[in-house]
Amino acid sequence: RIEREHWQPDMRRLDRFSSAHNMNQDDYGESWAWAHFLTESRPEYVEVLRAYLADLRRDGVTTPLSARIASAIERPETQLIEHLRMLAGGKR
């Protein structure tokens, strides 16, 4: 799908959903792609996600995950795409 539709990940757009019920299949899939990327790429990326979830659990509201990713990860959208390509066996 990446090349076929010129898809670009957009965590800021996903942050605007108030409920998973409002997401379509593509939105849900992108959310899982981000989760996999954050948990399976680098230990420091896992910490970004853990800190977000801990703050959300404690406070109920926190800095959006997109803002945290943007400040902690260089070129996160590009890195996500490369991660997905690697999972697909390096197909480009």
C-alpha positions as CSV (number, residue, x, y, z in Angstrom):
1,R,0.0,0.0,0.0
2,I,2.9,2.4,0.7
3,E,3.9,2.8,-2.9
4,R,0.6,2.0,-4.6
5,E,-1.3,4.8,-2.9
6,H,1.6,7.1,-1.9
7,W,0.5,6.5,1.7
8,Q,2.1,8.7,4.3
9,P,1.7,8.0,8.0
10,D,0.3,10.8,10.1
11,M,0.3,10.3,13.9
12,R,-1.1,13.8,14.4
13,R,-4.2,12.8,12.5
14,L,-4.6,9.6,14.6
15,D,-4.3,11.7,17.8
16,R,-7.4,13.5,16.9
17,F,-9.6,10.4,17.2
18,S,-11.6,10.4,20.4
19,S,-12.5,6.7,20.1
20,A,-11.4,3.7,18.1
21,H,-15.0,3.5,17.0
22,N,-14.5,6.5,14.8
23,M,-11.5,4.9,13.0
24,N,-11.7,3.0,9.7
25,Q,-9.7,-0.1,8.9
26,D,-6.8,1.9,7.5
27,D,-6.6,4.2,10.6
28,Y,-6.6,1.2,12.9
29,G,-3.9,-0.5,10.8
30,E,-1.8,2.6,10.9
31,S,-2.2,2.7,14.7
32,W,-0.9,-0.8,15.0
33,A,2.0,0.0,12.6
34,W,3.0,2.8,14.9
35,A,2.7,0.6,18.0
36,H,4.8,-2.1,16.4
37,F,7.4,0.4,15.3
38,L,7.7,1.9,18.7
39,T,7.9,-1.4,20.5
40,E,10.1,-3.3,18.1
41,S,12.6,-0.7,16.8
42,R,14.7,0.7,19.6
43,P,14.6,0.7,23.3
44,E,14.3,4.5,23.5
45,Y,11.2,4.4,21.3
46,V,9.6,1.9,23.7
47,E,10.3,4.5,26.5
48,V,8.4,7.2,24.5
49,L,5.4,5.0,24.4
50,R,5.7,3.8,28.0
51,A,6.0,7.4,29.3
52,Y,2.9,8.4,27.3
53,L,0.8,5.5,28.5
54,A,2.0,6.1,32.2
55,D,1.1,9.8,32.0
56,L,-2.3,9.0,30.4
57,R,-3.1,6.4,33.0
58,R,-2.1,8.7,35.9
59,D,-3.5,12.0,34.6
60,G,-6.2,11.0,32.1
61,V,-5.0,13.6,29.7
62,T,-1.4,14.2,28.5
63,T,0.8,15.6,25.7
64,P,-0.3,13.8,22.5
65,L,1.8,10.9,21.4
66,S,2.4,12.6,18.1
67,A,4.2,15.5,19.8
68,R,6.2,13.1,21.9
69,I,7.3,11.1,18.9
70,A,8.1,14.3,16.9
71,S,10.4,15.6,19.7
72,A,12.1,12.2,20.5
73,I,12.5,10.6,17.1
74,E,14.2,12.0,14.0
75,R,12.0,11.7,10.9
76,P,9.5,9.4,12.6
77,E,7.3,9.0,9.5
78,T,10.2,8.0,7.3
79,Q,11.5,5.6,10.0
80,L,8.0,4.0,10.2
81,I,7.9,3.4,6.5
82,E,11.3,1.9,6.5
83,H,10.3,-0.3,9.4
84,L,7.3,-1.5,7.4
85,R,9.4,-2.2,4.4
86,M,11.8,-4.2,6.5
87,L,8.9,-6.3,7.8
88,A,7.7,-6.9,4.3
89,G,11.1,-8.3,3.4
90,G,12.7,-5.3,2.0
91,K,10.3,-4.8,-0.9
92,R,10.3,-1.3,-2.3
